[in-house]
Amino acid sequence: MSKRLIDVLDEFNDKDEVQDMVIGKLKKLYNFIITSAKYKDKDLEFVSPILNDLMQYPERRITKLEIQECNRLYKKYRSK
């Protein structure tokens, strides 16, 4: 069963597993954006630093606001 990023906040029991899942979903979103013919630079500029920070600094956690914006972007780009 696929989970939305926002659902992850409630499941911080195994932080490494959750972090890996969040990074995987952000990579998927990043790929949706860059393969879209009509992607906007600002959307890519939003996702890219979050993804890079999470991969470079494992102690960093994605915020609820970042998750909400990523969910909005996912809905925007997955259907294109």
Summary of the structure (lengths in Angstrom):
residues: 80
radius of gyration: 12.2
end to end distance: 22.3
largest distance: 38.5
contacts: 196
relative contact order: 0.19
helix: 74%
strand: 0%
